[in-house]
């Protein structure tokens, strides 16, 4: 004889397991919204969060041409290497110039860091980045002034995309973590809907490499002066956001560290030789876009001053997603990272340190990362150029009314309006599709016990 109490407990757990999505229940109306969106899950859904620097746009261009990736949304943040006024606008302009005007929604996000270090990016550099495409002295392109961003802002777009996606969504962060930290703070149920969070930058310096970690009060306060050696802008521009995201409970966090990115030098000779060797023909705009970075943003620097920063992070993400052992990242390492946030740390503020537990066994705030520690720029460049020359733009194939954010809005309006009708049940309901074979087993067991 089966204990009825045990059976009741079992059925309760089965219902919770089948009808709750990643720890938070979808109501009947929300389930209908999810079905209405009719998401294609043949490719890995990705949200790209960007501060719209030039190399971010390279990364976006690459990912749009990757057949295994479905870019659900592009969310912009205004506290990095682009002024808030231009962050979303320049993504829209770039998408239009490469033939992807309607396929991906672009949301404007947070403009201020959760906690400013006081460091200010030179306005001359921001001006050069913001006018990169339209300046007569740079690419001299005309912008379509009628382009529109998503009806959702970045934070809402992140939360809703995660909530209504049928499968976990990967997030690629190409700027600060401000948008992601804000979204998580507003709705912590989205954490378990994040598949892997990929980060461009970050510092992972062994504690053994420091001769001393005693703050030097005679040294200029780091946050308000130049960044320290190996410091990562995407980290130190909002260290608090990075710390909150890291400790939020996201299961998988992967980073392309700045120290590895700095080995990926932009070399125009190498670029042209690779194009010739692989017989790749780029459109004039695309070629100018990737070869004018130094000329337009850092004319007083040599070309090696700039690196393949954020697009190396994008390519590392694809390599990890597809388990490609032949990718450009030759070696990875699992580390526990700790960032220094103390206002009294002076020159150590914003430093990312690993191996902390060897000196401080009871240290808290350690975050697990998988990082790329060695990269091959030849393999990277060949893959990057092959993809952007293909002009497949897989994530841009949708018509405007069928892209994820527009379908989401349409379906939410449809079923939220229906919910107001008197003949629609208000309570949570569980469609037959959500009931598993386990529940059938329960009833068989119950009947056999009678």
N, C-alpha and C positions, 0 to 999 in steps of 0.2 A: 504493500500500500504506500503510495507516494504522499508525503506530507503536503496538504493543500497550501500551507503557509510558504513552503519552499517553492511551490509552483507559482504562487502569486508574486513572490519576490523575483522569480525568474522572468515572468512576463513583464514586470515593471522594468527590469533592466533591459530586456529586449526592445521594448518600446522606446526607452530613452536612447538606446544605441542606434535605433533605426530612424527616429524622428527628430533627433537633435543634430544639428549640423555644427560639428566642431565645438561642442560645449554650449551652444546657444540655440534655442529652438527657433525654427522658421514657422511662423503661423501659416494657416491655410492660404491666406491672401499672399503672403511672401513666397510660398511655394509656387503659387500660380504666376507670380512675377518672374521667378527664376525659370519656369518652364516656357513662359512667353518670350523671354529673351532669346531662347533657342541657341545657346552658346555652342560653338563648334569647339570640341575639346580634343581634336586630333593633334593639335599643336600645343606647346606649353604656353599658357597665358603669362604675360609679363606686364608689369607697370614700370615705366621708366620715369624716375624722379630726377630732375635736372636743374642746374643753375644756369643753363643755356650759354656756357662758354663755347668757343668754336669747336674744341675737341669733343664736347658733348654732342654736338650736331653730327660730327663724324660717327660717333657711336650709334646715334639714332639711325643714321643712313645705313650703316652696316646691319643693324638688327632688323630693319624693315625688309632686308633682302635675304634673311635667313629663313629657310623653309620650315624649320622646326619650331619657330617662335611666332606667337600671336601677340602683338603689342595691343593690349586692351586700351591703354591710356598713356598719355604723357603728362606728367604733372610738373609744374615749374615752382621753383623756390626763389625768392628775391633777396636772399642774404648772402649770396656768393658772388661769382664772377660775371654778374650781369645785373644791371639796375632793374628794379621791380617793373618799371614802365616798359622795359623791353623783353623781359624774361619770356612771357607767353607769346608776345607779338613776333619775336624772332624765330621761335619754333614754328609758328604758323607760316611765316614767310618762307622759311627753309623747306617745309613740307610742300608748299605750293610750287616752289622752284624745281623740286625733283619729281613732281607729278603725283603728289599724295595729298591733295587738298582736302579730301573728304573722308578718308579711311580711318583716321585715328583722332579721337578727341583730345584736346589740349586744355588743361585747367590751370588757372592762376592760383598760386599758393601763398604761403606765409612770407612776409617781407622782412621780418625781424627775427633774430635768433632768440632762443629761449633765454640765453644768457650771453651777452656780448663780452668778449675779452677786451674790447677797446681797440683792437687792431682794425685799421681801415685800409681797404684796397685802394691804391692810387686812382683818382678819378680819371686821369689820362688813359690808364689801361682799360678801365670800364668803358670809356667813350669809344676806344678803338675796337673793343669786342662788340659793343652794341651796334656800331655802324659798319661792321665787317662786310656785310652783304651789299649795303646800299651806298656806301661812301664812294664818291667819284675817284678817290685816290686808292681805293681797294677793288672790290668786285664790281661796283657800279651797276647793281641790279635794281630794277624797279619792283617795288613791293605792291602787292594787291591789297589795297586799303579796306576792302570789303570782307576780308576773312574774319570769321567769328570763332571765339573759343567755345569750349564745351559749356552747356547750361549748368554744369556743376563746377564748383571750385575744386582745387586740388585735394583738400582734406576730405570733402564729401565724396569726391570721385574715388579716392583711395579706399575709404570705408565701404562704400556701396559696391565697388568692383569686387572687393574681397568677400563681402557678405553674399553676393548673388552669383559669384562664380561657382560652377559645378565642381571644380577641382581646385586645389591650392594654387595660388598665384605666386610666382617669383617676382621680387622687386629688385630693380637695379637702381642704386642711388649713385648719381654722378656728381652731386654737390653735397651740401650739408644734410644732416639727418633731420632738419627742423620739421619738414612736412610729416615725415613718418612718425616722429616722436609726438607731434600734435595729434595725429589721427589715433595713435594708440592710447594717448591720454583721454581722448574723448570716447573711445569705444574699445575696451581691452578684449572684447570677444573676437576681434579680428586677428589677434595674434596667431591663433592656431590655423587660420586660413592662409597664412603666409607660408609658402613652400620653403624657399630659401631666399634670404636677403643677401644680395651682392653689393659690395661697397667699393667704390673707386677711391683708393688712397688709404690713409691710415698709417700710423707709425707703429712698428713692432720691433723695438730696440731692446736688446738684452740688458738686463740690469747689471750684468757683469761688465758691460762696456762703459759704465759710469765710474769714474774714480771717486766721486762723491755725490751724494744726493742731498747735501746740506745747502739750502737756498743761500745765494750770495747777494746780500743786500746792496752791495756796491755796483752790481750789474744792472743796467737799465731794465726796467720791468718788461719782461718778454712780450706780453700781449700787446702792449702799446708801441713796441718797436718792431724791428724786422723779425721774421720767424727764425727759430733756431734751426740748426743743422738737422736735416731729415724730417723737419716738421711737416705735417700734412695739412694744407689749407682746408680741405673738406672736413677735417676733424676739428682743427682749432678755431674755425670760424663759429662753431657752435658745439663746444665740447659737451655741454650739458645734454643736448639732444642725442649725441652719440652715446653717452653713458646711459640715458634712459632707454634707448632702443636696445642697446647691448644687454641690459639687465631685465628686459621686458618678458623674457621667456621664449623668444623666437628660437626654434630648435636648431636651425642651420644658418650660420652667418659665414660668408666667404668674402675675402678682401683681396684686391690687387694692390699690394702696398706701394707707397710712393717710392720706396728705395728700389723696388723692382722696376717700377715704371720709369725711373730715372736712367735705367740701362737701355731704354727703348728710344734712342735718339732719333729726332727727325733729321733725315739726311736726304736732300733732294737728289743727289747723285744716285744713291741707292734706290730711291723712288723711281727715277727715270729708267735705271737699268732693269729694275724688276718689271716695269711696264713693257719694256722692249723684250726681255727674256720670255715673258709669258704671253707676248703678243696681245696685250690688253689695250683696248682703245677706250678712253674715258671721254665723256662729253666735255666740251670746253669749260662749262661752268663747274662741273665736278672737279676737274683737274685743277682749276684755279682755286677752288675752295680748299683743297687739301695742300696746295703748294704755296699759298700766300700768307700763311699764319705768321711767319717771322716778319715778313715785309710789312704787313699791315698792323701788327700788334706790338712788335718789339724790334723796330728798325735799327736800334743801336746795339742789338745783340747778334751773336752768330746763330746760325740755324740750330746748332746743337744745344742752345739754351732751352729750346722747346722740345717736348717729348710727346710720344703717342700715349698720352695719359688716359683719358676716359675711354677711348675706343679700345685700348688694351683690356680694360675692365669688362667691356661688353663682350669681347671675344673670349675672355677667360670664362665668363658666364656660360656661353654656348659650349665651350669645351667641357665644362663640368656637367652641364645638363645632358650632354650626349655621350659622356664617358669616353671622350676621344683621347686615346693614348698617344696620338700623333700630333697633338696640338702644340701651340707655340710655348705654353707653360710647361717647362721640362721637369719641374720639381715643386711639390707642394709640401706644406708642413702644418700640423695641427698645433696651435698655441693657445695659451691663456693670456689675455691682454688686460692691462690695467692702465687707465688714463688718470693723470694727475689733474685735479680740479681746484685744489686749494688756492684761495686768493693770496696766500702767503708763500706760495711755492716759487714766486719770482721767475727765474729763468727756466724752471722746470714745468711751468704751467702748460698744459696741453700736450705734454709728452706722453707717448704711448709706450709702455714698458711690458716686456714679457719676462718670464723666469722669476717673477716676483716671489712666488711661493718658496723658492730656495732660500731666500733671506727672511721672508715673513710667512711662516707656515700657516698662520691664522688670518692671512690677508683676505679681505672681502672685496667684492666688486670685480672679480675676475670673470672675463667673458671668453667663451670658446670661439675661436676663429679657425677657418682653414684658409691659408694664405699661399700665394704663389711666390716662391723664393728664387726662381731662375727662369728666364725667358729667352727665346730665340727670336730676334727681330726679323730675320729673313722669313721664317715660317709665318710670323704674324703678318708681315706686310703682304706676302703672297695671298693669304686668306682674305685680308681686308680688301685688297684691290680686286680680287676675283668676285667678291660678293657685291661691292658697290658698282662694278661694271656690268653686272648681270641685269640690273634694272627690273628685277622680278617684282619687287615691292609687294611681297606676299600679304603683309598686314594692311595694305592699302586697297586690296581688291574689293572690299565692301563698298556698297553705295552708302551715301550719307544716312539714309533712314535705317540702315541695317548695321551701322557700327555700334559698338557695345554701349556707349553712353547714351546715344539717342534711343536705342531700343529699350534701355533701362528706364529712361524717362517716360517713354510711351507706355510701357507695361506698368510702371508704377501708377501713372495717371489712370490707366484703364481699370486696374483692379482696386485702387484706392477709391475711385468713384463708385465702383460696383459694391464696395463694402458699405457704402452709405445707404444702399437700397435695402428696404425692409425684408426682402426675400433671401438675403444673403446671410449665412450664419456668421455670428460675430466671434464665436469661440474658435480656439485652435482645433484644426482637423487634420487627420493623417490619411493621405491618399493611399490606395491599395499598393501603389508602387513602392511605398516606404516600408511595407511590412515584409520582413524577411522570411525565409524558409524556417528559421529558428522558431518563429511564432507558430507555424504549422506543427512543428514538432511538439511544442508545448500543449497544444490542444489534443494531439494524439496521446500524449502522456496522461493528460487529465482524464480523457475518456477511458483510457485503459485502467485507470486507478479506481473507477467507480464500480 
